[in-house]
């Protein structure tokens, strides 16, 4: 099957937009990008001609921090105790389809309840269910008393659905090996705390440098990717010194830590939309000012804007990934995190699109296959109705998006 997409404004992820562009796709692979003369235009009964009438074509979007198994969580117990693995699996499949329909043709998990990501990835790859190209995460690896170990000890409940609780280098290495044995591509750990969790405030650092180094070494030895949740200055520093591939949030990272991230070529995934969503939508779900005020969340938002602007100025690779799946920050609003890159961090719309495409592919170690529209790469793309370089919010309206994955349209809104 051959497809010819013509009369397009092409943003290929490598440079400036090009008008009057064409893409020719053979099977699932791009074989031409750019102007195309009438003499060279493909023809024949096996050619699908798609005239996009001046619409913009961009590479498929990549969500760098996704929790497909999170089901509009309102309280911590919803992550595990209130959601059995069977239901978590069904939720994950539905959310994967939703993400794809919003233009996200690839995604990197940042932790999965009951480890269902591995099965979901297989189902997507075998075309049993629609969804993005997925890097599956393990259950979170967390220290005793860390973020995911929230139940009082006397209840003896643990957090087994979401987390592997491990202390010391030996236990951590075992947890990594178990996660890899179960099929994980991404090994996620919690090194720091969070504003709304009193047992692990932002300033907490719950693993030592030696412990995180052990996790990274074990992960890299098996060719997998290490990711770490951090927010405070100390936990951010530990993650950077340990060489964690992807540092999630790092809100209070100081200049020295940011330079270390830059020098080592690590990736920063801010997840800033999550914080704004708490302020905007939290009161409807019981997160009132009485909770927000003492938590330090407003101070964190203010600091986050400054930290991520400094990271941008240092040339750190940054990828949108908004921690969606909470009631106040629901699945389907993924492109709001791209808008934060523009409105708050200061990227231009074109730069933000690059962060959400080419940079995401580099994070996923799939830059040879996706992330840009180039000859030889997979035909993962989004046709956008509207000028997203003037209004990046256009990406939030899926009625304006036509999504192609592997040379086939999965949604088509071109009428």
N, C-alpha and C positions, 0 to 999 in steps of 0.2 A: 504494500500500500504506500502510495506517495501522496504527500500533502504540499500544497503551495499556498502559503499565507502571503497575500499581496496587499499593496497600498497601506503599509504599516509605518508607524513611527517607532523605530526600534531602539530600545535602550538595552544594549547587549551586556552591560555590566563591566565593560572594559574601557569605556570612554564616553564621549558626548553622544547624545541622541542623534539618530540619522533618520531623515524623512524619506518617504517614498521607497521604503525598504521592502525586501522580500525575504522569506525563509522557505527553503525547500527541505522537506523531511522525507527520508526513505525509511520505512518501518518506524523504529523508535529513535533514529539518529538524524541529527541536523547535517545536511550535506551542502547547504548554501546559506549565507547570510549577507545581505546587502542589495544594491541595485541589481536589476535583472532586465536585460533587453528582451524585446518581443521575440527575437530569434532564439534566445536561450531559454525561454519560458517552457516549463514542462507541460506536456500534453498527453492525451490518451485516456482511455476509459478507466484506467487504474489511478488516475490523478484526481484528488479532491482539491478543488480550488476554493479557497476561503478568502474573500475580499473583506478586509476589516475596515475599509473606508476611512482610513486616517487614524484609527484607534492606535493606542500605544501598546507595544508588545514588550514585556519584560521577562527576565528569567523567573522560573518558579520561586516563590518565596520560601524561606527556610526559618522555621521557629527553633531557636537555639536552646530553649529551656521550657520544655513542655511536660505536663503531668497528665497524660491521657486517662489515667485511672482515677483522677480526682473528680468527684462527682458533686460539684457545687457545694463544697465543704462549708459548713457553718461553724462547727466546733471540731476540736482535734479528734474526738472520738469517731467522727464521720470518716476519718481516713482509714480506720481499721476496725474498731469494735462494732461499728454500725453498718459495715459494708463487707459482706462475705466475698471470698475470691470469685465465686461464680458470677455475682452481680458486677463486681469490679471489671471482670472480663468483658461483659456485655456493654458496660459504660464505656470502656476503652475503645471498643470497636465503633461505637456510635460517635465518639469524639474524634476518632481518626477520620471518619467520613466527613465530619463537620469541618475539620481543619483543611482537608483537601478541597472542599467546596469553596473555601475562602482564599484559595490560591496558594496554600502551603503544600508544595509538592515534596518537601523533605522536612524532617524534624529530628531533633536530638532530645531524647528523654533526659530529665533531671531527677529521676526517681520514680519507681512504680510500686503501687500497693500490691502486695502478694507476689511481686515479680511477674505480673501478667504481661509486661511489655514483650518478653521473649516470644511468647505464644502469638501475640498480636503481630509482631514483625513477621513471623512465619506465615500467618494467615494472609497478610497483605502481600508478601512476596509470592505466595501461591495463588493470588487473585481470588481468594475466598471472600475477602472484604476490601472495599476501597479505602485507601489511606495514603499518607505520605510515605516516602522512603524513610525508614525509621532506624535510628541507632537506639537500641534497647538498653535501658538502665537496669542496674541491680536494685534490690531493696537498699535503702540507705544504710550506710555503715556509721554507727554512732557510738560514742562513749557512754558508759553508765552515767546517768544524770544529764546526758546531752539532750539536744532539742527533741528528738523523737522518743526518748525514754522519759515520758511525762507522767506515767501512772505512779501513784504512791507505792512504795516497795511492799507494804503489807498486803496489797491486793494481789500481788504475784501475777500480774497480767502481762508485763513487758509491753512490747510493741511489735510483736513478731511479724505481723502482716506487712508493716511498712519498713521495719528496720532490723538490721543485724547488730546486736549490741556487742561490742568488742573493745577490750582494753589491753594496752600493751602491744608491742610489735608482733609477738607471736599470734595472739588472737586476731589481730587486724589482718595479718597475712592469711590466716585461715579463712577469714570472712571474704577476703578478695578472691582466694582460690575457689571458695564455694560459689561465689557470684559468677565467676568465669565458667565454672563447671556447669552452672545452670543456664549459660548462654548469654550473659550480659556483654554488651559492647562498651558500656560506660559504667565506671565504678564511682558512685557518688558517696561522699562522706560529709558529715557535719563537723566543722571545726569551730564554728562560732554560734552565737545565739541570735535572738530576734526580739523585736520591740514588744510584741503582744504576748510573749511567753515569760511570765515572771520567774520560772525556775531556770531560765537561761537568757538573761538580758543581753542586749547588744554587745556589751563590753566583755562578755564571757569568751574564753578560749578553752575549749574542752578537750583538745588533743595537744600533745607536745610536738615539737619539731621532729624528733626522732620517730614518733609514731606515724606522722603524716609522710615522712620520708620513706618509711617502710611500706606504706600503702602505695605510694607512687612507684617505688622500685618494683614491687610485686606486680602492679598493674602494667607497667611498661615492659617488664620481662615477658609478658604474655601478649604484648602488642595491643593492649586496650587503652582506653582514655580515662584519666582521672579527673573528677570534678569535685569542687569543694564549696559548700555554703559557708560564707563568712560575711560579717558586717563590720565588726569592730576593728580598730587599728591593729591590735595584737594578732587576732586570728587571721587577718588579711596578710600580715607579714609572714606568719608561719606557713600559710598556703603558698605564697610566692617563693619563699626560701626553699620549700620542699619541691618546687617545680610542678605543681598541679597544673595540668593542661588548661583547664577552664576554671576560672575563679568567678563564682556566682556572687554578685552584689558588691562586696568590698566597699561599702558605703563610706567608711571612715579611714580608708587607706591613706597613709601619709605620702609625701612626695618621694621619699626614699623607696617605699614599697612600690609605688607606681613606676618609678624608674627601673626597678628590678623586674617588674612585669614586662615592661617594654624591652629591656635588654635581653630577656630570656625568650621573647616572642610568644608569651602566654596570651590567652584570650580572656577578655573581661565581658561578662554577660550581666549588665546592670539589673534588669528586671524592675525598672523604675515604675512602670505603670501599676504594678501591684500596690505600691505605697500610695499612689494617688487614688487608686480605687477604694482603699480603706477609708480615706477621708471623704470621698464623694459618696460612696454607697454603704459604708459600714453601719451608719446609724439605723438603716432599715433592717439590719440583722443583729442588732443589740450591741454594736461597737460604738458606744456613745462617747461623748467628750469626757465623761468620768473615767473612761478606760484609755482613750487616746491621749489625754493631757499628761498623766503621769508616765506614760510609756516612753516618751521622748520621740514619738513618731514624727511630729512636726519638725523637730530639730533635725531628725534624720533626713527628711525630704529636702530641707534647706541645704544640708551638708552634701547630700547626694548630687545635687545639681552642680555644685562646685567641684566635687571629686571627679565626676564624669567629664566635665569640661577640661579639667587638667589632663585626664587620660586621653581625651581626643587630641589635645595639643601635643602630647608626647607620641602620637602615632600608634597608640595601642590598638590592636584589633578588638573591635567591639561589635557585638551581635545582639539584635533584639531577641528577647525571650522573656515574656512577661509574667511567668508564674501563674498562668490561668488555670482555673478549675475550682476556685473558691466562689462562694455565693456572691460576694461583692466584686469578684473579678472573673466572670464566667467564661467558659469556652465560647469561641465564636468572636471574641473581641480582640483577636491577636494583633491586628494591624494598628490598634491604639498604641502599642508599644513602639511601633515605627514612628508614629506621630510625636511621641515623647522625645525621640532622638532629634527631631526637628525643632519642636517648640521649646524644649528645656535644655538639651545638651548642646544644641547649636549646629548640628549637621545641616547641610542643604538637603532638599528632597532627593536630589540625585545621589548624594553621599549616603543618605539613609537607605536608599534602595540598594546601594552597593553593600552596605552593612548587612542587609537582610537577604542578600543573594550570594555574591562572590565570597564575602567574609564568612558567611554561614557554611558554605561549601568547604572552605579551608578548615574551619573548625571540625567539620565532620570527616575531614580527610578524604573528601570526594570531589576535590576541585578538578580532577581530570575527567569527571563525568557530568557534573552539574554546576550551577552557580553563575554561569555566563552562557550567552547564546553564541556559540562558536562551532565551526565545522568539526565534526567528530564527537560532539557531546550529545547527551540524551536530550530529546525534545521535551523538556519540562519548561512550561512557559505560561504566562498569564496575559490575556488580551484585556486591556483596561479601557473602558469608555469614560473619557474625562481626562483633564490635564493634571495628572498627579504631580507634575513638577511645580504647579501653582497651588495645588491643594492636595497634600498627601493623604488627607482624610478620605479621598475617593476610594482608597484601598479597603476601607471599612464597609463598603456597600457591595455585598456579593452579587447583587442584581446587575452590577456594572462589570462583573468579572466573568471571563470565559477561561476555563482552566484546562490545560493540556498536560498530561503526564505520559511520558514515553510514546509520544506521537499520536495519542488518542485524546480527544476532548472528553473530559469527565463532566464538565458543565459547559453550557454554550448559551450565551446571552448576546447574540449579535444581530437581532432583529431591529 
